[in-house]
């Protein structure tokens, strides 16, 4: 099976942590790309950095690599393989999956090295910058 193609999405993202009963700002739901996860302990929101959210904690400066899909549920090891390549390059990730595909977030200062490591491992990475 050939390795996946990834697309670098250049809009910077911020990861927010909030109390589980916090309201979700309307601006978030109007963004082109956002992720929301809720547990009994927290509400996590990943959204474009230009959206101002009053969160308990936040970490900005994330870049996104989208695994171009759709990916079938029968496919195995996609995230494991990609995260393994990045771990070997000492690059931390924040991973998010949707019904159709996977997204790998890496810090701004690691995106160039991430793209280089993935390409060296025979992944195709589409990017306007790297």
Steps between C-alpha positions, in 0.01 A plus 500: 500500500646840406554755774243774546513852367482780755401862446653776711221739602673827574253675732642493856289326763467534877402220739276613788400324822186607682264380772269227365189717542647797309301626202648453154555842343298551182812629320654156537211325327522745212869428432601295197694257720446424869491203735306462824529224759321479834549269796379518858827682580542752222389657176777521239472726200748518214433798275669769292726717712324818394189397697521646850376253763496555876641159591657364819813403309609529141796420283541680171741446215377177344512408131283232340582209273185341356519141383316524170205264500248376537659216690302181547451359848663177385835675450736439789819659625471836325533715812745255655731517199486878462541564872788250505684694229449824691594344836824370346570861397424613858191693392202511737152482352138564589282263296133535407290257299171556321269260319688548172861569594770585753671826589843531655582826672862598561644814651598785268866456574484131401291511182795524262678209670174300502449549127863406435478184715176387336638557150818312591275211604330506156184691596382760253445833679331780309602843627531851366778576750718187529 
